[in-house]
Structure formats: C-alpha cells, structure tokens
Amino acid sequence: MSGLETAVPLLIEALCGAGGAFATAWFWRMAALGWKSVAAAGVVGGLALTQLAGQIPALANFVGNVESAVDATARGVGSLTPGVLVGVGIAGLLGGILSVCIIGLIRSVGSGRR
C-alpha cells in the first residue's frame, strides 16, 4: 500500500472516532470532559478499535486486511474500496463512542455518582 492508501483510512478512523466521541459527550453530560480531552479520547478509541477489528477474521474484510490489499494492488484495482472506507469509518465511530463511555463510567464511579 502506498503512503496515501495508508493515510486515508487512518484519517477516516481518527475523524470518525472524534465525531463519535463528541456526539457521546454532547448527549451524555456526566462524562464532563473538555473538548480537547474528548477529541483525544475519540481519536485514540477510533484507531484502537479499528486495529482490534482488523485482528478478528470475520471483521478484517470490512476494515481491510493486508492479504486482500496486496492482492488488490497486484490486480491494479487498489485497496481503498468503498466497503473498506465505510468499515473503517464505522469502526472509528464506535471506537470513539466506547472510549468516551469508558472514561465517563470510570469518572462517575470514582466520584460516587451514577
């Protein structure tokens, strides 16, 4: 994969993760995080969940696995199919949502609120 074919999914994962984190923080005020913290948690969560999804064989086709990327490049069609782009976007979105939920739950347990 070329540099651009690697950068585009990473950018989509990070942006969707941050978007999911902002949406979760907006609807769930108990998380009580600043916007920089929400963005960082979303980016990290989006990248982490997409990486984990790539390790699960049933989900690897949706986020792009190395074998199919090499085969597609050898055939000349590239590896950035719409299915891969949507898959990394959804995984990034869910990763951002989960990261803010986990942080919010940890903070609420630590402060004694529920």
N, C-alpha and C positions, 0 to 999 in steps of 0.2 A: 504494500500500500504506500502511496506517495504521502508526502507531508500534508497536503491538502485533504486527502481522503482520511487521514487520521485526525486532523484538526477539526473538521466539520462535525463529526459525531461527538467529539469532546465538548465543543462549543454548545451543541444542542443539549447534551446531558447537563451541562452546567447551567445554562439559561432556564431549561425546564425545571431543574431542581430548585433554583432560586425562585422561580414563579410559583411552584408548589408550596415552597416554604412561606412566601409572602401571603399566599391565599390562606394557608392554615393559620398563620399568625393573625391575619385580619379577622377571621371568623372565631378564633379561639384566643380571647384576650388574656386568659390565665397564663399563657406562655410568657408574657411580659418581657419580650426581648427587644433590643434596639434593632433598627433596620440593618445595621452592619452585621450584627450577630445573626440575624435571620438570613441574610444573603449568604454569609459564610457557611452556615449550617446547611442551607439548601444546596449550595454548590458541592460541598463535601458529601452530603447524602445522595445527591444525584449521581455523582461519579462513582461512589461506593456501591450503590445498589445496581447500577448498570454493570459494574465489574463482577459483582456476585451473580447477576443474571447470566452473564457470559460463561460462567463456570458450570451452570446447570444445563445438561444436554438438551432438555426439552425447550428451554428458553434461549439457547445460544443462537438459533436461527433468526430470532426476532431482533437481537441486538448485534448480530454479526460475529461470526466466529472466524478464526484465522484460516481454516481449511477452505471454506467457501469463498473467502476473499481472494485467496491465491488462485483458486480455480476460475473465478470470475475475471480476474486480471489476466490470466493466461488466455482466456477466450476473448478478451478485449472488450468486455461489457462493463468493467469496473465493479466495485463492490458496494457503492452507495446506492442501493436500490431504495425505492420508497418504503418498502417494508422495514428495512434496517433503520432508516431515518425515523419512521414513526415508532419503531420499537425502542430505540434509544431515548426518544422524547418521552414516551410513557414511563419507561424505567427511571429516567431522571426526575420526572414529575412525582412519581411515587416515592422516590428516594428523598426528595426534598420534604414531602409531607411527613414521611416517617421520622426524619431527623428532627423536625420541629416538635412533633408529638412526643418523641422520646425525651427531648430536652425539657419540654413543658411538664411532662409527668415527673421527671426527676426533680425539677424545681418545686413542683407542688407537694411532692412527698417530703422534700427537705424543709419546706416551710410549714408543714402540717395542714395545708389546705387540700380540699378535694373538689 
